[in-house]
Amino acid sequence: MFKKILVANRGEIALRVIRAAREMGIQSVAVHSTADSDAMHVRMADESVCIGPPASAQSYLSVPAIIAACEITGAEAIHPGYGFLSENAQFVQVIEDHGLTFIGPTAEHIRIMGDKITAKDTMKKLGVPCVPGSEGGVATLEEAKALGDEIGYPVIIKATAGGGGKGMKVAQNAAEMAKAFQTARAEGKSNFGNDEVYIEKYLTTPRHIEIQVFGDGKGKAVHLGERDCSLQRRHQKVFEEAPGPSITAEERARIGKTCADAMADINYIGAGTIEFLYENGEFYFIEMNTRLQVEHPVTEAIFGVDLVREQIRVAEGLPMSFDQDALTINGHAIEVRINAEKLPSFSPCPGKITQYHTPGGLGVRMDSALYDGYKIPPYYDSLIGKLIVHGRDRPEALARLGRALGELIVDGVDTTVPLFHALLAEEAVQRGDYNIHWLEHWLETNLGDA
Ligand code: ADP
């Protein structure tokens, strides 16, 4: 059993990991930048180490500083949370070279899935259905145009190293191809240091459906159903739910088994998410995330499992504490991402929290690192909290979400809470009847968001 683990992250996800560790009797070490000295994760952990100045590149992304923090405190394992170094194969390699344990998959799994072309190729070979598109990378504009004609417009040009909605451009027709191709390449180069791109058919009415998988690293893997994350702004999720309102038990069992079998095949270890677009009853793989997702709590709610605890267990070499047969769905859960942002522009709105009150009651979970008087620093992601509700069915979960949002008080900064109040009043949201483009259109009509 680990005695002490280090959490290489900040904010709500650092708290999430510290909480799981404490329940398991494991000591936790927080790391923080100088801008985060007063942050809640520092207060809540058993120990903390300052690892650098505010800029992430010199603190939360500094591998030497994080390894040194392990050595100073005697932490045996590192949980990366999401974002920052969570999908960095080199980081995992360095951890292993220092005789420490990474709480997550192997460097090799991260390498395969981190490059989207390799990931797609691997998944295809493992029998997972993919979006029609180029076989591998597309090097020249001529090749891209030929492919556009072959697949049929619209198409999407994607950076193989892309993530977080960056490095993706849509071409509606041949005339738009040159600009889209060059922009996707340039974004790949400037954001991820890699200008390789590939091309996919652009689906016009899909839902975003992702399958939660979990492996023990020894050839056993299970799935924990799907999450529907179709309400997106600029390719980023804002509202997630499980189970997916459009997915039948038969579809869940079938795609879930395909994913679990693929993970068993590659001896996957820990938590992972296989993302699909779903249109007209068909699933199309788009990418795999080899880490815990922001929206994992909705899955925890309906299956009654602690995914972080499981991650720590399998990293120690212990067996998973559930089998596929033991995983049954109970009710419906919804998460909304609350950002410190000013509407309608969604521009970041850091500042001092003058009053904070969290909602409570049956079926309500608030994952947040806020507190009264906390100053949200301007250097990091604007996510300040996740409100998760669980009900016996979808209507009950929606009613509970409205009730809980009404109880939440975050004063001092602007937040995206008003967006969720407005969305809950929409019939399409009440019916669960939307695709990945719905929210963008709604924002244009209702908020004048560009
Ligand atoms: P990232 O790694 O940046 O999150 P993804 O490949 O996961 O990129 O895609 C993110 C989102 O972009 C999807 O949820 C979907 O909204 C949109 N998207 C990606 N591929 C396609 C496609 N082929 N057709 C339509 N929309 C797409």
Boltz pocket constraint, residues with backbone or C-beta under 6 A from the ligand:
constraints:
  - pocket:
      binder: B
      contacts: [[A, 131], [A, 156], [A, 162], [A, 163], [A, 164], [A, 165], [A, 166], [A, 168], [A, 200], [A, 201], [A, 202], [A, 203], [A, 204], [A, 206], [A, 208], [A, 229], [A, 232], [A, 235], [A, 275], [A, 277], [A, 286], [A, 287], [A, 436]]
      max_distance: 6.0
